[in-house]
Amino acid sequence: MSDTTQQENQLQDRLQTFSTVLQRGTLQQLRLMVNGLYPAEIAHLLESLPREKRTFVWELVDPDLQGDVLLDVNDDIRENLIQQMETSELLAASEGLEVDDLADFIQDLPDTVMQLVLQSMGTQDRHRLERVLSYPEDTAGGMMNTDTITVRPNNTIDVVLRYLRRSRTDIPVMTDYLYVVDRRNHYLGRIALTDLLTREPGIQIGELMDPEQHAIHADMSDTDVAALFEQRDLVSAPVVNDENELLGRITIDDVVDVIRDEAEHSLMSMAGLSEEDDMFAPVIASTRRRALWLGVNLITALLASWVIGLFDATIEKLVALAILMPIVASMGGIAGSQTLTIVIRGMALGQIGGSNAGRLIIKELAVGMLNGMLWAVVVAFVAIAWFQDYQLGIIIGAAIIINLVTAALAGATIPLVLKKIGADPALGGGVVLTTITDVIGFMTFLGLAALFLV
C-alpha cells in the first residue's frame, strides 16, 4: 500500500471515529479529541463536516489553536468562521502567529479588527508585518518570515555560539543556516549550524560562510520559489530587495503550502471550480458558482450541435453516421486532453518556454499522427464489419486521423496562447480544447460523408 493511500485511509478512519464520537460521545470527549489534533488536522476535520456540525466543533477548539487552524482552512470556511467570532476572539487568535502567517490572516479580518491587531503589536513587530504586507501574497516577499538570525563576517564562532546560547528561546523554528550581513544589512552569504558546532571556536564567520548561496528576490513568484526549493533541496532561503538588503527568509513549510495549493488549483480549475470553495457550502451559493461554467459549456455544445445541423440531410440518408459520430469526437477529446495535461504540467514546472515549445508541438503532432493512423485502422475495420460498407470505414478512419492531429496541435498550443494573453491555462484549456475537437471531428466526418457517401 502506498504512503498516499495509507494516509487517506488514516484520515477516513479518523473522520469516521470523530463522527461516531460526535453522535454518541460526551462534550468532554469531543473537546479532548479535537484539541489533541494538530491545527492542520483540525482544519481538515472542519472542512469535512457539514456547516451546522462545523460550527459546533469550532466552539470546542482551544483559543490558542484557533489562529493556526484558521490559516489552514480554505478561504470560504475561514470567512464563515471569522464572521462568527467576537472581536476579542479574533485578537486572541492573532496572538502568537508568525509574521508571515499573521500577514495572511490579518487581510481576512474586518477593518476595525485589523486596526486593533496592529495597535496591539509592538513597533518592531508592526514594522515587520507592514514590510511583508507591502508585497503581493503570491510573491517571495509575501511568503517570507522576518524572523532571522544574522551575524557579521568578522564575528568568531565562539562569539556566535555564546549569543545563540543566551537567546536559545528566540531561535526561529527550522533554523538551519545563519545569514551573514554587513553593517548596512546587505546579504553576503550563509553559514550552516553544523559548521558552527564542528569548527574551531576562533575561526571568523567570513572564512566559513558560503557566498555562492544566492538569496531570493522579494518579487519572485511563489511558484518559482517552490521550484527553486525543489531543485536545490532547500529547507530555508534568505529573501532580499533590489538593494540586496536582507528582508527575511522563506521556510519549507510555506513552500509545501504553495505546492499543495497549486496542485489543488490545477485539479479544480479543470472543472471551472475554485480550490477555496467550501464542499458543504449552501446549495444556492454552489449552484451560482457552477452555473457560469455550465453556461460556457452550453455555448460550446451549441456550436458543436450547429455544425451537426449543417449536415442533417446527410445524417438522415445514412443513419450509420449518427451512430459512429461520437467515436470521432471522443477519440479527439481524449488525445487532446493527454497533450493538454502534459503541456500544463510542463508549464507549471517551468520546463516549457519559447526555446523548446516548437519542438514539443512537433513531437505531439507526430504522436497524434501515429496514434491517429493506429486507431483509424482499428475503427475502420469495426465500421466495415458492423455496417458492411468499405467507404464508411475509410471515411471514419480519415476523420479520426485528422481529428487526432488537430487535437494534438490544439492541446499543445492552447495553454501557450492562454498564458500569453494572461489567462489561466488550467481554467480555460479544457473547454476550448473540447470545442475544437468536437467541431473539427463532426465537420470532418460528416463533411467527408457528404462528399463521398451521399
N, C-alpha and C positions, 0 to 999 in steps of 0.2 A: 504494500500500500504506500503511495507517495506521501510526502510530508504535507502537501496541499490538501489531499483527500483526508488525511488523518486530522488536520486542523479543522476542516469543515465539519467532520463528524463530531469533534470535540465541541465546537460551537453549537451544533444542533443539539447535542446531548445536554449542554449547559442550558440552552433555551428551554428544552423540554422539562428539565429539572426545575428551573425557575418558574415555569408556567404551573407546574404541579404545586409548588410551594405557594404561589400566588393565589391559587384556588383553595388550598386546604390548610396552609400553614398559618402561623401566628404573625402578628405585625413585627414582633421582635426577631423572629426567624428571618423574615424578609429583609429587615434593616441590616442584620448581621451579614446576610448573604450578599446584598448589594454592595455594602461598604467594604467587603472583603475582596472585591474585584479591583483590577487596575482601572484607571479612568477610561482608557480606550475600550476596555471590556464593558464598562457600564454604558458607554456611548453606543456600542454595538447592540447591547441589550435594549436600550431605549429605541433605537431605530427599528428593532424587530417587533416592537409592541404596538398595538392599536392606540390611538390617541388617548382614550379615556384611561387605559391602564398605564400609559406612559406618564400622564400627569400624576397619578397616584404614586408610582415608583419614584418619580423625580423628587417628590417631597420627602422621600426616605433617604436621599443621598446626603451624605455629610457635607456641610457648607465648605469645609476645607477642600473637598474634591470637586465641587461644582464648577469652578473656573476651568480646571483641566478637562472635565467632561464636556463642557460647552465648546471647547476648542476642537474636540474630536467628532462631535455630531455634525451632520450636514447642515447647510445654511438654512433650509426650511425649518428644521426642528429647532435649531438654535434660536431663530427668530421667534418661534412659538413659545419656547421656554422662557426667553428673556421677557416677553410680554407678560408672563405670569408672575414674574419675580418683583419683589419690592426693591426700592432704591437701595436700602441698607443691605439687602441680599446681594445685589449686583456689585456694590462696593466691596463686600466681603469676598465675593468670587474673584475679583480682580487682584486682590492682595496675594502676594507671593508668586505671581506669574512672572516668567522671564520676559525681558523687554520685547523680544520678537513675538512671543505668544500674546503679550498684552497688546501689541500693535494690531494683531489680527482680531483680538477680542473687542477692543475699545471701539472699533469702527462700526460694530453692530449695535452699540448702546444708544439709547436716546441722547440727544444733545445735552440735556440738563445733567444726566448721569455722567456723561463723558467729561463735562466740566468739573464735576465733583471728584471724579477719579484723578484728573490732572491736578486739582488743588490739593488732594491728599498726598501727593507724591513729593518727595524731596526735590530740590532744584537740580541736582545731578541726574537723578533718575528721569525727571521730566525732560531734560535736555536730550538724554539718550533716546527716550521714546520719540520725541519730536524729530530726531535725526532719522530714525527708522521710518516714521510716518511720511517723511519728505520724499521717499522713494515709492514707486508703484509696488503693489503687493506681489506681483509676479516677477520681481527682479531680485538680484542678489542683495541689494540694499534693503528691500522689503522683507527678506528672509532672515537677515543676519541678526545675531545677538551681540550687543555691545559689550558684554562681559568678557574681557580678555585679560591675560597676564602678559605684560610687556617687560622687557629687560633691555638694558643698554649694552652695546658691544664691548665696552671696557669693564663691565662687571665681571667678577670672577665667579666660578661655580659655587664656591663656598658662600659668597655673599647671597647668591640667588637661593641656595638651599636654606639658608637661615631665614630669608624672607618668606619662603614657602612654609616653613615650619610655624612661623609666627601667625601666618594668615591661612592656616590649613582649612578653616571652616569657610573661607571665602573663595576657595579654588573652584572655578566653574566646572560643572559636570562635563565629562568627555574631554577633558584637557589632556591632549597627547603631545602638544607642542607649545612652547612659549615663543612669542613673537618678538623679534629684535627690532628696535626702532631707535632713531637718533633723537636729539633733544627737541626737534620740531615734530616728533611723532611720525616721521616718514618711515615707511616699512623697508627694512633691509634684508630680512631673511627669517629663518625659524631655527629653533633648536629643540631636539626631542628630549622628553623627560628621561628616557633611558640613558642618554649621553650625560645628563646631569648626575645620574646615580652611579655611573660606571667610570667616569674620567676623574683625573686628579683635581682636587679642590682648587688649586691655584691657577688653573687654566682660565684664560679670559673667554667670554662668550663669543667674541668676534672670531676667535680661532676655530671654534667648533660649529658655528651656525652654518646653515645651508642656504646660500644666497640664490641658488638655482630654483627654489620653490617659489614660483611667481604667485602673486596674490590675484584674487578675483576682483574684477572691476564691479563697482556697485550697480552699474547699469546693465550687467549681463542678465539675460532672461533666466528664469528658474529652470526651464528645460535644458538650457546649455549648462547651467550649474550642475544639474543632475547627471548629464552626460560626462562632465569633467570628473565628478566624483567616481563614477563607474569606471571610467578609463584609467584613472590614476589610483584607484583603491584608497580614496581618502576617507578619513574619519572626521576631519575638520579642515577648514581652509580660511585664510585671512581675506578680508574684504577692504579694498582701498578706493579712494576717489580719484579724480583727474590729477590731483597734485601728489598722488601716491601716499597720502596720509592714511594711516590705519584707522578704519571705522569700526570694525568688529570682526566677527567670524561666523561662518556657517558650519553647522554640525550635521552629522549623518542622519539624525532623527528627522530634521527638517527636509532633507533630501528624499528620504523614504516617503514622506507625506506627498511630495511633489510627484514622485514616480507613481504612487498609488492613485493620485488624483488624475494624472494624465491617462492612466490605463482605464479608469472608470469613465473619463470624459470620452475617450475613443469608442468604448463599447456603447455607451448610452447615446452618443451623438448619431451613430449609425441608424438609430430608430427615431431620431428627432427629439430625444429627451435630454434632460439635464441630470448630471450625477448628483446634484444637490436637491433633487426632488424628494419629498417625503413619500415613502412607499405607502403609508397609510393616510395620505392627505385626503381631505374631503372629496367626495365624488365630483362635485361641481368644479372644484379647482383642477383636479386631474383631467376632467373632460375638456376644460377650456385650454389647458396646455397642449393636449394631444390633438385637439380639433384642427389647429393650424396646419400641423404636419399632414394630417389626413386630407385636408383641403388641397395642399400642394400635390399630394399623391393622386388625388382625384383629377386634377388638371392634366397630369401626365398620362393617366389612364384614359381620359377622354381623347387625348391626342392619338394614343395608340388605337383607340376604337374608331376614330375618324379615318385613320389610314385603312383599317379593315373595311370600313364603309365604302371606301373608294372602289373596292373590288367585290361588292355584294353580288353583282351579277355573275362574276366568275365563281364565287363560292356556291351560288345556287345551282350552277350547272354541274359542279363537281364537289359532292359532299365530303369526299376524302380530304379536301384541303382544310376544311374546318376541323377535322379530326387530327390532322398532323400539324396544324399551325402552331399549337402551344409548344411542340417539341423544339422548333427553331428558336423561339423567343427564350425558352427556358435554358437551352444549351448556351446561348449567348450571354444570358444573365449570369449563369454560374461562372463561365470563363472570365467574364469581365470583373466579377467580384473577386476572383482569385488574384488577378493583376492589380486591382484597386487596393486590396488589402496589403499586398507586398509593397506597393509604392507608398501608401500612407505610413506603413511601419518604417520604411527606409527614411522617409522624410522626418518622422518623429525622432529617429535615432541620429539624424544628421548625416546619413550615408548617401543621400541623393542631392545633387546640386547641378549647376549649369555644366560642369565639366564631364559628368557621366550620364546625364539624363538622356541624351541622344542614344548612347549605347544601350541603355536599358530599354528604351522604346523599340529599337531594332530587335533586341533579344526577345521581347514579349510578342512582337509581331511574328517572329519565327516560330515561337511556341504556339501561338494562335493558329498559324497556318498548318503546322504539323498535326496538332490536335484536331483541327477542322477536317483535314484530309482523313485522319483515322476514323473519326466518328461519322463523317459523311458516308464512308463506305458501309459502316455498320447500319446506320439509319436507312440508307438507300436499299440495302438488302431486306431490311424489315418491311419497308414500304412496298417493295416489289412482291415479297411473299404474301403480304397482307391483302393488297389490292390488285395483284396481278397486272401491274402497269409499270413498264420499264421507264417510260418517260417521267412518270411521277417520282420514281426513285432517284433518277438523275437530277431532277429539279430540286428536290428537298436536300439532296447531298450538296449541290452547288450553293443553295441558300445557307446551309449550315457553315460551309467554308467561309462564305462572305461575312456572315454574322459573327463568327468566332474571331476572324481577323479584325473586324470592326470593334468587337468587344475588347480585344487586347489593346488596340490603339486608344480607345476611349478610357479604359481602366488605367492606362499609363499616363495619359495626358490630362485627364480631368483634375486630379489632385494638384498637378503642377500649375494649371491655369487658375484654379480656385485660390491657391496660395499666392499667386502673382497678383490677383486682384484684391487680396486681403480677406478672403472668405475662409471658413474652416473646412478643409477637405473632408474631414470625417463627418461633418454635419450634412453637407450638400452632395457629396460624391455619389452616394448610393442611389439617390433619386434621379440625378442626371444620367447616371450610367444605365439604370433600368429603362428610362425613357428612350435612350439611344438604341439599346439592344432590342427593345420591343418594336420600335418604329422601323428600324432597318431590317429586322428579322421578318416582320409581317410584309413590309413593302417588297423585299427581295423575293420571298417565297411566292406571294400572291402575284407579283408583277411578272415573274418568270412563268408562272402557271397561266396567266392571261395571254402571254405571248405564244406559248408553245402547246398548251393543252386545250384551251377553249376556242 
